[in-house]
């Protein structure tokens, strides 16, 4: 670790206890982002030390104990929860600087960075671009990774992840015809050869790889997932390692022997890949992949009836009602937050249900719902004064962009925006 | 709690090192007060333990010139709790409550000198929490750092980082 540059200006003879520079540098990573950035004004050596990539990494390491999960609402506000204390503490709310990002939506978050995708439609062509935003340091990139899509029928699905070996971020784009990887460092797209995606559902990022579901050996002429024409053996999980850009195939759990009538989903809980699906229209099942490798090791994490979920299923019993997705686990692993993914606006407002093998705590649910509702109506509450932009120097920009966010880090940012207390 | 520590200190202090009591380790503070501790406590202090190891356990009286008899009992208390596995959030909160800002710094130095990782980490967090909402000027005073920016440089930087200057506690001159 680089230390503060030797300072001749330290005054060791004052009555207060003298703390040597190398010890101060031990303490600095414990500070919150907002304080750190303010303390760049203390002196020159603090300024350069705090801006140093080595320090930023150290700080990221220090503050990344437990992942947040992030929700984004339609009006552009980002809601972030610490899964550690999601019921006890209010979520963190910050609103995207909408005057800049009118047409952009959230792709995902990784190490505290948010990846946004923007779209514009001109003469039947879609133009897409990405921005990378660090809400904690208030730094946002320019439009990067421009993509054109001449065939509007083939929509893209994007996933955002971190590539450790090169210390850069990547976006994986899945379309019906191919897989492409965008590398932030070079601002380039690369096609992954010999890779065809069929009927892919949502993809997820987990520890250096992006995973998605695929129906193998089938030619699907339209988007509809049709459980009547596929067998369980045809459902496979594909992953791409972001370091090597090599593809891997994984088998679903052994006991996954019946094709659910709505498409299964992938998600990440507790750093484990999860496969969740409906079972016979009566139960919701979550499998967890405990070990990812040659012999993927699956365990059934949860099987719960819709009745016990206290899920107010629509009497229509339509497909939409069953498209549940686990979002995160509570600290004691006794409660999982589920959402209905079909109608996006309902993710934040009303579609969130809590499942527990025990009785869900009604008070906690109410607290959470209250906040989800509040965040839904919080448009433009949080104004960004000046947002530094990516100026083309990746190295410099990257060091500013790197984490700094995570868990309690964002609390300072929004201290004035969250007014109500969930405890009451 | 503070009283307990000090009474214990009196009973232990100024007892000349006794070669027969080899079961305990004597820690001698900078102001020549002797604190007898169990060898398990010494193990928590890497600096002390490596001293003992180097001499094959023959020397059990360790001079700690950099640590005052005011600070040493706190360090010992923390190590005792650590061995007992009783470092709880409640204990830490109580422990910190007793310390003013100068004492926190002194203990921070002591933890570093004795190489007690847990205590060092804990005190890092304590200092960080205590200065997190403070002004730049407060931090300079707290660490005795001289501002080497020109007024123009500082003004420019402050303007650039203006958003981080909201919600800063007003400086309290008596606090330190």
Interface residues (C-beta under 8 A of the other chain):
Chain A: X7 X9 X10 X11 X12 X14 X16 X17 X18 X19 X23 X24 X26 X27 X28 X29 X30 X31 X32 X34 X35 X37 X38 X39 X40 X41 X42 X43 X44 X46 X47 X138 X385 X386 X412 X415 X416
Chain B: X102 X105 X106 X108 X109 X112 X120 X124 X125 X127 X128 X129 X131 X132 X133 X136 X139 X140 X141 X142 X143 X144 X145 X146 X147 X148 X149 X154 X157 X158 X160 X161 X162 X163 X164 X165 X166 X167 X168 X176
